[in-house]
């Protein structure tokens, strides 16, 4: 029996070591989803690891074996919820993530309106990104402030005639899918910046459930590229 307990507690020590390195490994492998939530991911793995190390020292008490079993179940539940609930959809301001998001997107043709790289003449860059989980809605939003020349080039490049013309007001854009989605996001800066001069261009794809487009907030000098699943 003592040998069985010894093997069990050696296993507990190894399991503790696995949990100890799991947190940093998860963040390293998927920085987009978990990098900004490190303060939640790391405790979800380090604290159970420390508990396991502590328990592994009590090799002579059989009751500890039952405690280990209970804690293992708690760890499994904790790990499950940490994986599904601790991810982040942003906002992201690190422009290095932009290239990673473009590469991992499953429908690259739906990102044709997005720039190949973030322009050098823009500022206050903000990205929101969620891959989608189970039946959850996927989205990608790139927003930045730009000079008048930059905005003028975009207005000339795409057909905004179906968008909102100056003076009609912000509510006129609510019928557009992308605009409505962005309004519903928890982005206070966007809600403060929309005004009467709103231009929108949307494109839907017959072979997918995605809507993509460009939104220009003239008063705030902001450009918003968006991609939403229907």
TINU-680164 format. One record per residue (C-alpha): residue number from 1; chain; x, y, z. Coordinates in nm, 3 decimals. Last residue first. Layout:
% TINU-680164
<site resi="NUM" chain="A" px="X" py="Y" pz="Z"/>
...
This chain:
% TINU-680164
<site resi="230" chain="A" px="-2.395" py="3.650" pz="-3.991"/>
<site resi="229" chain="A" px="-2.020" py="3.637" pz="-3.940"/>
<site resi="228" chain="A" px="-1.865" py="3.980" pz="-3.907"/>
<site resi="227" chain="A" px="-1.571" py="4.149" pz="-4.081"/>
<site resi="226" chain="A" px="-1.495" py="4.516" pz="-4.022"/>
<site resi="225" chain="A" px="-1.263" py="4.792" pz="-4.138"/>
<site resi="224" chain="A" px="-1.309" py="5.118" pz="-3.946"/>
<site resi="223" chain="A" px="-1.158" py="5.449" pz="-4.055"/>
<site resi="222" chain="A" px="-1.166" py="5.744" pz="-3.817"/>
<site resi="221" chain="A" px="-1.139" py="6.117" pz="-3.880"/>
<site resi="220" chain="A" px="-1.377" py="6.179" pz="-3.587"/>
<site resi="219" chain="A" px="-1.618" py="6.395" pz="-3.788"/>
<site resi="218" chain="A" px="-1.576" py="6.180" pz="-4.101"/>
<site resi="217" chain="A" px="-1.649" py="5.846" pz="-3.939"/>
<site resi="216" chain="A" px="-1.569" py="5.607" pz="-4.222"/>
<site resi="215" chain="A" px="-1.696" py="5.250" pz="-4.216"/>
<site resi="214" chain="A" px="-1.549" py="4.985" pz="-4.441"/>
<site resi="213" chain="A" px="-1.698" py="4.647" pz="-4.518"/>
<site resi="212" chain="A" px="-1.726" py="4.277" pz="-4.459"/>
<site resi="211" chain="A" px="-2.023" py="4.048" pz="-4.416"/>
<site resi="210" chain="A" px="-1.965" py="3.678" pz="-4.361"/>
<site resi="209" chain="A" px="-2.196" py="3.379" pz="-4.382"/>
<site resi="208" chain="A" px="-2.019" py="3.223" pz="-4.678"/>
<site resi="207" chain="A" px="-2.051" py="3.139" pz="-5.048"/>
<site resi="206" chain="A" px="-2.282" py="3.429" pz="-5.137"/>
<site resi="205" chain="A" px="-2.044" py="3.682" pz="-4.989"/>
<site resi="204" chain="A" px="-2.169" py="4.015" pz="-4.856"/>
<site resi="203" chain="A" px="-2.002" py="4.351" pz="-4.915"/>
<site resi="202" chain="A" px="-2.055" py="4.668" pz="-4.719"/>
<site resi="201" chain="A" px="-1.953" py="5.029" pz="-4.772"/>
<site resi="200" chain="A" px="-2.032" py="5.291" pz="-4.512"/>
<site resi="199" chain="A" px="-1.997" py="5.666" pz="-4.486"/>
<site resi="198" chain="A" px="-2.089" py="5.856" pz="-4.173"/>
<site resi="197" chain="A" px="-2.099" py="6.233" pz="-4.149"/>
<site resi="196" chain="A" px="-2.369" py="6.287" pz="-3.888"/>
<site resi="195" chain="A" px="-2.167" py="6.174" pz="-3.588"/>
<site resi="194" chain="A" px="-1.989" py="5.872" pz="-3.447"/>
<site resi="193" chain="A" px="-1.704" py="5.949" pz="-3.210"/>
<site resi="192" chain="A" px="-1.842" py="5.891" pz="-2.862"/>
<site resi="191" chain="A" px="-1.990" py="5.550" pz="-2.940"/>
<site resi="190" chain="A" px="-1.662" py="5.444" pz="-3.097"/>
<site resi="189" chain="A" px="-1.460" py="5.541" pz="-2.791"/>
<site resi="188" chain="A" px="-1.697" py="5.350" pz="-2.566"/>
<site resi="187" chain="A" px="-1.626" py="5.020" pz="-2.739"/>
<site resi="186" chain="A" px="-1.838" py="4.748" pz="-2.583"/>
<site resi="185" chain="A" px="-1.962" py="4.623" pz="-2.919"/>
<site resi="184" chain="A" px="-2.326" py="4.684" pz="-3.010"/>
<site resi="183" chain="A" px="-2.249" py="4.985" pz="-3.230"/>
<site resi="182" chain="A" px="-1.996" py="4.771" pz="-3.417"/>
<site resi="181" chain="A" px="-2.256" py="4.506" pz="-3.492"/>
<site resi="180" chain="A" px="-2.509" py="4.764" pz="-3.614"/>
<site resi="179" chain="A" px="-2.251" py="4.924" pz="-3.842"/>
<site resi="178" chain="A" px="-2.154" py="4.588" pz="-3.990"/>
<site resi="177" chain="A" px="-2.511" py="4.483" pz="-4.064"/>
<site resi="176" chain="A" px="-2.632" py="4.805" pz="-4.226"/>
<site resi="175" chain="A" px="-2.984" py="4.906" pz="-4.130"/>
<site resi="174" chain="A" px="-2.841" py="5.110" pz="-3.843"/>
<site resi="173" chain="A" px="-2.681" py="5.354" pz="-4.084"/>
<site resi="172" chain="A" px="-2.971" py="5.599" pz="-4.093"/>
<site resi="171" chain="A" px="-2.949" py="5.630" pz="-3.716"/>
<site resi="170" chain="A" px="-2.622" py="5.820" pz="-3.746"/>
<site resi="169" chain="A" px="-2.771" py="6.123" pz="-3.913"/>
<site resi="168" chain="A" px="-2.885" py="6.212" pz="-4.264"/>
<site resi="167" chain="A" px="-2.659" py="6.517" pz="-4.281"/>
<site resi="166" chain="A" px="-2.373" py="6.366" pz="-4.476"/>
<site resi="165" chain="A" px="-2.473" py="6.062" pz="-4.687"/>
<site resi="164" chain="A" px="-2.499" py="5.719" pz="-4.529"/>
<site resi="163" chain="A" px="-2.373" py="5.441" pz="-4.749"/>
<site resi="162" chain="A" px="-2.512" py="5.299" pz="-5.068"/>
<site resi="161" chain="A" px="-2.306" py="5.549" pz="-5.274"/>
<site resi="160" chain="A" px="-1.989" py="5.442" pz="-5.091"/>
<site resi="159" chain="A" px="-1.829" py="5.285" pz="-5.398"/>
<site resi="158" chain="A" px="-1.467" py="5.215" pz="-5.313"/>
<site resi="157" chain="A" px="-1.134" py="5.368" pz="-5.417"/>
<site resi="156" chain="A" px="-1.241" py="5.732" pz="-5.410"/>
<site resi="155" chain="A" px="-1.363" py="5.721" pz="-5.050"/>
<site resi="154" chain="A" px="-1.047" py="5.533" pz="-4.954"/>
<site resi="153" chain="A" px="-0.824" py="5.800" pz="-5.110"/>
<site resi="152" chain="A" px="-1.014" py="6.077" pz="-4.931"/>
<site resi="151" chain="A" px="-0.965" py="5.907" pz="-4.596"/>
<site resi="150" chain="A" px="-0.588" py="5.903" pz="-4.643"/>
<site resi="149" chain="A" px="-0.580" py="6.265" pz="-4.759"/>
<site resi="148" chain="A" px="-0.794" py="6.374" pz="-4.462"/>
<site resi="147" chain="A" px="-0.549" py="6.228" pz="-4.211"/>
<site resi="146" chain="A" px="-0.623" py="5.895" pz="-4.041"/>
<site resi="145" chain="A" px="-0.746" py="5.766" pz="-3.706"/>
<site resi="144" chain="A" px="-0.760" py="5.390" pz="-3.667"/>
<site resi="143" chain="A" px="-0.999" py="5.097" pz="-3.642"/>
<site resi="142" chain="A" px="-0.957" py="4.732" pz="-3.738"/>
<site resi="141" chain="A" px="-1.247" py="4.500" pz="-3.656"/>
<site resi="140" chain="A" px="-1.251" py="4.121" pz="-3.683"/>
<site resi="139" chain="A" px="-1.553" py="3.909" pz="-3.603"/>
<site resi="138" chain="A" px="-1.669" py="3.555" pz="-3.534"/>
<site resi="137" chain="A" px="-2.014" py="3.487" pz="-3.394"/>
<site resi="136" chain="A" px="-2.049" py="3.201" pz="-3.149"/>
<site resi="135" chain="A" px="-2.205" py="2.873" pz="-3.256"/>
<site resi="134" chain="A" px="-1.914" py="2.663" pz="-3.123"/>
<site resi="133" chain="A" px="-1.647" py="2.928" pz="-3.070"/>
<site resi="132" chain="A" px="-1.575" py="3.223" pz="-3.299"/>
<site resi="131" chain="A" px="-1.236" py="3.352" pz="-3.401"/>
<site resi="130" chain="A" px="-1.270" py="3.679" pz="-3.209"/>
<site resi="129" chain="A" px="-1.080" py="3.995" pz="-3.298"/>
<site resi="128" chain="A" px="-1.097" py="4.360" pz="-3.200"/>
<site resi="127" chain="A" px="-0.822" py="4.594" pz="-3.320"/>
<site resi="126" chain="A" px="-0.736" py="4.953" pz="-3.228"/>
<site resi="125" chain="A" px="-0.480" py="5.183" pz="-3.387"/>
<site resi="124" chain="A" px="-0.468" py="5.533" pz="-3.239"/>
<site resi="123" chain="A" px="-0.263" py="5.664" pz="-3.534"/>
<site resi="122" chain="A" px="-0.238" py="5.650" pz="-3.914"/>
<site resi="121" chain="A" px="0.031" py="5.762" pz="-4.161"/>
<site resi="120" chain="A" px="0.223" py="5.433" pz="-4.162"/>
<site resi="119" chain="A" px="-0.060" py="5.226" pz="-4.304"/>
<site resi="118" chain="A" px="-0.139" py="4.892" pz="-4.134"/>
<site resi="117" chain="A" px="-0.049" py="4.609" pz="-4.366"/>
<site resi="116" chain="A" px="-0.224" py="4.425" pz="-4.646"/>
<site resi="115" chain="A" px="-0.516" py="4.665" pz="-4.599"/>
<site resi="114" chain="A" px="-0.858" py="4.512" pz="-4.528"/>
<site resi="113" chain="A" px="-1.106" py="4.508" pz="-4.814"/>
<site resi="112" chain="A" px="-0.993" py="4.164" pz="-4.931"/>
<site resi="111" chain="A" px="-1.056" py="4.016" pz="-4.587"/>
<site resi="110" chain="A" px="-1.338" py="3.788" pz="-4.702"/>
<site resi="109" chain="A" px="-1.101" py="3.624" pz="-4.949"/>
<site resi="108" chain="A" px="-0.888" py="3.513" pz="-4.653"/>
<site resi="107" chain="A" px="-1.165" py="3.286" pz="-4.518"/>
<site resi="106" chain="A" px="-1.010" py="3.076" pz="-4.242"/>
<site resi="105" chain="A" px="-0.824" py="3.367" pz="-4.084"/>
<site resi="104" chain="A" px="-0.490" py="3.256" pz="-3.940"/>
<site resi="103" chain="A" px="-0.276" py="3.467" pz="-4.170"/>
<site resi="102" chain="A" px="-0.471" py="3.791" pz="-4.133"/>
<site resi="101" chain="A" px="-0.473" py="3.765" pz="-3.754"/>
<site resi="100" chain="A" px="-0.098" py="3.703" pz="-3.740"/>
<site resi="99" chain="A" px="-0.029" py="4.006" pz="-3.962"/>
<site resi="98" chain="A" px="-0.234" py="4.232" pz="-3.735"/>
<site resi="97" chain="A" px="-0.070" py="4.105" pz="-3.417"/>
<site resi="96" chain="A" px="0.245" py="4.308" pz="-3.482"/>
<site resi="95" chain="A" px="0.030" py="4.623" pz="-3.467"/>
<site resi="94" chain="A" px="0.004" py="4.588" pz="-3.088"/>
<site resi="93" chain="A" px="-0.307" py="4.787" pz="-2.999"/>
<site resi="92" chain="A" px="-0.547" py="4.503" pz="-2.926"/>
<site resi="91" chain="A" px="-0.897" py="4.564" pz="-2.789"/>
<site resi="90" chain="A" px="-0.926" py="4.279" pz="-2.746"/>
<site resi="89" chain="A" px="-1.118" py="3.959" pz="-2.805"/>
<site resi="88" chain="A" px="-0.966" py="3.798" pz="-2.496"/>
<site resi="87" chain="A" px="-0.966" py="3.435" pz="-2.387"/>
<site resi="86" chain="A" px="-1.036" py="3.356" pz="-2.022"/>
<site resi="85" chain="A" px="-1.373" py="3.189" pz="-2.065"/>
<site resi="84" chain="A" px="-1.320" py="2.874" pz="-2.271"/>
<site resi="83" chain="A" px="-0.974" py="2.770" pz="-2.156"/>
<site resi="82" chain="A" px="-1.018" py="2.890" pz="-1.799"/>
<site resi="81" chain="A" px="-1.353" py="2.713" pz="-1.779"/>
<site resi="80" chain="A" px="-1.207" py="2.379" pz="-1.877"/>
<site resi="79" chain="A" px="-0.896" py="2.418" pz="-1.663"/>
<site resi="78" chain="A" px="-1.102" py="2.501" pz="-1.356"/>
<site resi="77" chain="A" px="-1.327" py="2.200" pz="-1.414"/>
<site resi="76" chain="A" px="-1.026" py="1.970" pz="-1.454"/>
<site resi="75" chain="A" px="-0.856" py="2.129" pz="-1.155"/>
<site resi="74" chain="A" px="-1.162" py="2.074" pz="-0.937"/>
<site resi="73" chain="A" px="-1.170" py="1.708" pz="-1.039"/>
<site resi="72" chain="A" px="-0.801" py="1.673" pz="-0.957"/>
<site resi="71" chain="A" px="-0.862" py="1.842" pz="-0.623"/>
<site resi="70" chain="A" px="-1.119" py="1.581" pz="-0.528"/>
<site resi="69" chain="A" px="-0.887" py="1.293" pz="-0.622"/>
<site resi="68" chain="A" px="-0.599" py="1.450" pz="-0.432"/>
<site resi="67" chain="A" px="-0.814" py="1.489" pz="-0.123"/>
<site resi="66" chain="A" px="-0.898" py="1.120" pz="-0.147"/>
<site resi="65" chain="A" px="-0.529" py="1.032" pz="-0.151"/>
<site resi="64" chain="A" px="-0.465" py="1.270" pz="0.138"/>
<site resi="63" chain="A" px="-0.683" py="1.048" pz="0.349"/>
<site resi="62" chain="A" px="-0.425" py="0.774" pz="0.314"/>
<site resi="61" chain="A" px="-0.164" py="0.971" pz="0.505"/>
<site resi="60" chain="A" px="0.199" py="0.858" pz="0.484"/>
<site resi="59" chain="A" px="0.306" py="1.035" pz="0.164"/>
<site resi="58" chain="A" px="0.219" py="1.387" pz="0.269"/>
<site resi="57" chain="A" px="0.478" py="1.577" pz="0.060"/>
<site resi="56" chain="A" px="0.282" py="1.535" pz="-0.264"/>
<site resi="55" chain="A" px="0.007" py="1.752" pz="-0.117"/>
<site resi="54" chain="A" px="0.222" py="2.065" pz="-0.125"/>
<site resi="53" chain="A" px="0.338" py="2.006" pz="-0.483"/>
<site resi="52" chain="A" px="-0.023" py="1.951" pz="-0.588"/>
<site resi="51" chain="A" px="-0.134" py="2.272" pz="-0.421"/>
<site resi="50" chain="A" px="0.148" py="2.463" pz="-0.590"/>
<site resi="49" chain="A" px="0.043" py="2.326" pz="-0.930"/>
<site resi="48" chain="A" px="-0.323" py="2.410" pz="-0.865"/>
<site resi="47" chain="A" px="-0.216" py="2.772" pz="-0.796"/>
<site resi="46" chain="A" px="0.011" py="2.790" pz="-1.104"/>
<site resi="45" chain="A" px="-0.246" py="2.673" pz="-1.360"/>
<site resi="44" chain="A" px="-0.555" py="2.890" pz="-1.312"/>
<site resi="43" chain="A" px="-0.333" py="3.158" pz="-1.155"/>
<site resi="42" chain="A" px="-0.149" py="3.189" pz="-1.490"/>
<site resi="41" chain="A" px="-0.457" py="3.216" pz="-1.712"/>
<site resi="40" chain="A" px="-0.629" py="3.494" pz="-1.519"/>
<site resi="39" chain="A" px="-0.340" py="3.743" pz="-1.491"/>
<site resi="38" chain="A" px="-0.231" py="3.639" pz="-1.841"/>
<site resi="37" chain="A" px="-0.551" py="3.785" pz="-1.984"/>
<site resi="36" chain="A" px="-0.385" py="4.022" pz="-2.236"/>
<site resi="35" chain="A" px="-0.181" py="3.739" pz="-2.382"/>
<site resi="34" chain="A" px="-0.465" py="3.485" pz="-2.391"/>
<site resi="33" chain="A" px="-0.638" py="3.504" pz="-2.729"/>
<site resi="32" chain="A" px="-0.376" py="3.681" pz="-2.938"/>
<site resi="31" chain="A" px="-0.087" py="3.525" pz="-2.745"/>
<site resi="30" chain="A" px="-0.185" py="3.175" pz="-2.854"/>
<site resi="29" chain="A" px="0.115" py="2.941" pz="-2.823"/>
<site resi="28" chain="A" px="0.307" py="3.159" pz="-2.578"/>
<site resi="27" chain="A" px="0.003" py="3.215" pz="-2.357"/>
<site resi="26" chain="A" px="-0.075" py="2.843" pz="-2.349"/>
<site resi="25" chain="A" px="0.289" py="2.759" pz="-2.272"/>
<site resi="24" chain="A" px="0.306" py="3.013" pz="-1.988"/>
<site resi="23" chain="A" px="0.001" py="2.850" pz="-1.827"/>
<site resi="22" chain="A" px="0.095" py="2.486" pz="-1.894"/>
<site resi="21" chain="A" px="0.438" py="2.504" pz="-1.731"/>
<site resi="20" chain="A" px="0.316" py="2.481" pz="-1.370"/>
<site resi="19" chain="A" px="0.031" py="2.247" pz="-1.462"/>
<site resi="18" chain="A" px="0.278" py="1.991" pz="-1.595"/>
<site resi="17" chain="A" px="0.497" py="2.028" pz="-1.286"/>
<site resi="16" chain="A" px="0.196" py="1.965" pz="-1.063"/>
<site resi="15" chain="A" px="0.111" py="1.654" pz="-1.263"/>
<site resi="14" chain="A" px="0.465" py="1.529" pz="-1.212"/>
<site resi="13" chain="A" px="0.432" py="1.584" pz="-0.838"/>
<site resi="12" chain="A" px="0.093" py="1.411" pz="-0.832"/>
<site resi="11" chain="A" px="0.243" py="1.114" pz="-1.017"/>
<site resi="10" chain="A" px="0.511" py="1.088" pz="-0.751"/>
<site resi="9" chain="A" px="0.228" py="1.102" pz="-0.500"/>
<site resi="8" chain="A" px="0.052" py="0.807" pz="-0.660"/>
<site resi="7" chain="A" px="0.370" py="0.603" pz="-0.692"/>
<site resi="6" chain="A" px="0.442" py="0.658" pz="-0.322"/>
<site resi="5" chain="A" px="0.082" py="0.572" pz="-0.233"/>
<site resi="4" chain="A" px="0.108" py="0.248" pz="-0.426"/>
<site resi="3" chain="A" px="0.439" py="0.171" pz="-0.254"/>
<site resi="2" chain="A" px="0.285" py="0.238" pz="0.085"/>
<site resi="1" chain="A" px="0.000" py="0.000" pz="0.000"/>
